[in-house]
Amino acid sequence: MTSTPEVVVHANAELLAQSVAARLVTRLVDVQASRGSASVVLTGGGIGTASLAALASAPARDAIDWSRLDIWWGDERFLPTGHPERNETGARQALLDHVPVDPTRVHPMPASDGPDGDDVEAAARRYAAELAAARRPEDHGPFPSFDVLLLGVGPDCHVASLFPGLPAVYDERPVVAVHGAPKPPPTRISLTFPAIQAAREVWLLVAGEEKAPAVRLALSGAGHVQVPAAGARGRQRTLWLLDQAAAAQLPSDLRRPSV
């Protein structure tokens, strides 16, 4: 079972990023208070990285016990470590280099200069094995049930590196190699729908008028093969966190303003 999407609209992208940061603090602190540790899956892209930067500069960020937080990624460009186009690089620059994370609990997806070299299939299997090793008895399925999983949405409705019609949208493995992605670079690693839908909460962060058609399609009940964002749902909660431009094509009854 997955949850029904909730939509929250913010006035602009800057306020959206600040709101995401505040929500993350509240959610992660609550989980740590109840279970001792928490897990989050990070995303790249403009608004995803801006949200991490907002968290880094938020006074409340220190309420999170960073040493008891497991950090994962939803997808990655298969490029060398430190490459500016890697989501890991952006996340480290925006947030992780500024907070006292436990390096052993930071789980970047493999790079093309890693132990598997340029074998992206082996790299995907390596990340799947790392997920399986992190599974706890209370988790749902053979991989962790992440507490918060962040996703961006592309104008073509892709989430993570699950692009419309490509084989990865059908795959039942938790992590797959992606070849021939229509957005460069073409070779990537991505979580799949089974891993995404096992998360307790999935938050989709979307800003900009060029994303408005994708938001409308994803919330219209379309299928996830051609509209992957429609399949991105959490078990307990699914939040679409939008700015006004991204929400412009939604019916007014779906556009709940932020409070």
ROVOGU-966072 format. One record per residue (C-alpha): x, y, z; residue in one letter. Coordinates in steps of 0.02 Angstrom, whole numbers, padded with zeros to 5 digits, always signed. Each point is the difference from the previous one (the first is absolute). Example, Ala and Ser with C-alpha at 12.3 -4.5 7.8 and 13.67 -1.06 7.14 Angstrom:
# ROVOGU-966072
+00615-00225+00390a;+00069+00172-00033s;
END
This chain:
# ROVOGU-966072
+00000+00000+00000m;+00057+00176-00039t;-00068+00167+00058s;-00109+00128-00088t;+00101+00151-00058p;-00015+00163+00096e;+00042+00164-00087v;+00072+00153+00087v;+00037+00158-00100v;+00126+00135+00049h;+00012+00175-00069a;+00169-00023-00084n;+00149-00117-00013a;+00096+00083+00141e;-00142-00023+00124l;-00024-00177-00064l;+00182-00043+00039a;-00014+00078+00173q;-00159-00098+00034s;+00079-00164-00054v;+00145+00034+00118a;-00118+00035+00145a;-00103-00156-00037r;+00158-00106-00004l;+00055+00062+00170v;-00170-00039+00076t;-00016-00171-00081r;+00177-00060+00037l;-00003+00062+00180v;-00166-00088+00030d;+00064-00164-00073v;+00161+00008+00100q;-00099+00034+00159a;-00108-00154-00029s;+00124-00123-00075r;+00174+00067+00037g;+00056+00020-00180s;-00074+00059-00164a;+00030-00017-00186s;-00018+00120-00145v;+00022-00020-00188v;+00068+00155-00087l;-00034+00066-00174t;+00093+00117-00115g;-00066+00134-00115g;-00024+00184+00030g;-00135-00003+00133i;+00069-00156+00083g;+00172+00077+00023t;-00076+00167+00052a;-00099-00090+00135s;+00159-00080+00068l;+00086+00171+00001a;-00150+00072+00093a;+00016-00138+00128l;+00186+00035+00021a;-00037+00182+00042s;-00153-00032+00108a;+00026+00035+00186p;-00104-00154+00042a;+00115-00118-00096r;+00095-00044+00160d;-00158-00077+00072a;+00039-00148-00113i;+00125-00124+00071d;+00103-00013-00158w;+00101-00145+00072s;-00159-00105+00004r;-00058+00035-00177l;+00022-00119-00147d;+00015+00092-00165i;-00037-00082-00168w;-00029+00058-00178w;-00146-00033-00118g;+00106+00005-00156d;+00171+00050-00063e;+00091+00044-00159r;+00132-00133-00031f;+00148+00119+00000l;+00164+00010+00097p;+00000+00044+00185t;-00010+00188+00026g;-00067+00036-00175h;-00107+00159+00007p;-00147-00088-00082e;-00011-00136+00132r;-00143+00021+00123n;+00118-00051+00139e;+00116+00145-00041t;-00142+00126+00009g;-00065-00071+00163a;+00170+00005+00082r;+00029+00180-00053q;-00174+00058+00051a;-00020-00095+00164l;+00104-00150+00047l;+00167+00092+00011d;-00080+00119+00126h;-00076-00121+00126v;+00077-00135+00112p;-00058-00153-00096v;+00072-00171+00038d;+00096-00044-00159p;-00043-00184+00022t;-00186+00044-00011r;+00016+00098-00163v;-00036-00117-00145h;+00038+00079-00169p;-00036-00101-00156m;+00159-00068-00081p;+00102+00110-00116a;+00077-00050-00165s;+00173+00004+00080d;-00056-00114+00142g;+00039-00183+00032p;-00106-00057-00148d;+00082+00119-00123g;-00113+00040-00146d;-00112-00153+00029d;-00161+00089+00046v;-00096-00164+00017e;+00122-00059+00133a;-00011+00170+00084a;-00189-00013+00010a;+00013-00174+00076r;+00124+00069+00127r;-00124+00134+00056y;-00141-00127+00009a;+00109-00108+00113a;+00036+00151+00110e;-00187+00032+00015l;-00034-00181+00044a;+00134+00004+00136a;-00081+00154+00077a;-00172-00079+00014r;-00074-00008+00175r;-00129-00126+00065p;-00137+00133-00001e;+00031+00049-00181d;-00122-00036-00139h;+00079-00116-00127g;+00180-00054-00031p;+00070+00178+00012f;-00018+00147+00120p;-00166+00089+00020s;+00070+00176-00011f;-00077+00128+00115d;+00004+00139-00131v;+00038-00023-00184l;+00023+00161-00099l;-00030+00006-00187l;+00004+00132-00135g;-00111-00010-00153v;+00059+00033-00178g;-00102+00087-00136p;-00019-00173-00079d;-00072-00067+00165c;+00156-00100+00047h;+00045-00027+00182v;+00171-00059+00060a;+00068-00072-00163s;-00162-00087-00045l;-00041+00071-00171f;-00164-00029-00093p;-00003-00166-00091g;+00177-00055+00042l;+00028-00176+00072p;+00036+00065+00175a;-00184+00047+00026v;-00045-00185-00011y;+00144-00069+00103d;-00034-00086+00165e;+00178+00010+00065r;+00026+00139+00127p;+00145+00080-00095v;+00036-00004-00186v;+00124+00065-00126a;-00079+00120-00125v;+00066+00007-00178h;-00049+00126-00132g;-00083+00127+00113a;-00072+00140-00108p;+00075+00129+00118k;+00190+00001+00004p;+00101-00085+00061p;-00082-00155-00072p;+00072-00127+00124t;-00071+00004+00176r;-00047-00101+00153i;-00174+00013+00074s;-00114-00065+00134l;-00155-00081-00076t;-00184+00006+00047f;+00009-00144+00125p;+00132+00092+00101a;-00085+00169-00018i;-00172-00065+00049q;+00071-00087+00154a;+00046+00170+00074a;-00108+00061+00141r;-00013+00174-00075e;+00036+00058-00177v;+00017+00187-00032w;+00001+00067-00178l;+00081+00171-00013l;-00047+00098-00156v;+00029+00181-00050a;-00020+00096-00163g;-00132+00023-00132e;+00087-00122-00119e;-00046-00138+00125k;-00186+00045+00009a;-00057-00121-00138p;+00095-00143+00083a;-00079+00038+00169v;-00173+00002-00078r;+00029-00165-00090l;+00072-00087+00152a;-00147+00050+00110l;-00131-00043-00132s;+00003-00186+00031g;+00115-00044-00145a;+00098-00162+00001g;+00179-00004+00061h;+00076-00077-00158v;-00025+00157-00105q;-00014+00119+00150v;+00125-00067+00128p;-00038+00139+00124a;-00174-00073+00019a;+00075-00156+00077g;+00105+00090+00130a;-00099-00028+00159r;+00043-00036+00179g;-00082-00132+00109r;-00055+00125+00134q;+00006+00169-00088r;+00029+00076-00171t;+00031+00186-00005l;+00009+00107-00157w;+00089+00159+00056l;-00016+00129-00138l;+00025+00182-00038d;-00143+00096-00081q;+00076-00013-00173a;+00011-00190+00007a;-00179-00010+00066a;-00072+00116-00133a;-00090-00136-00099q;-00077-00090+00149l;-00185+00016+00039p;-00030+00124+00139s;-00066-00134+00117d;+00172-00085-00001l;+00101+00156+00035r;+00008+00014+00189r;+00105+00151+00048p;+00137-00019+00128s;-00033+00061+00176v;
END
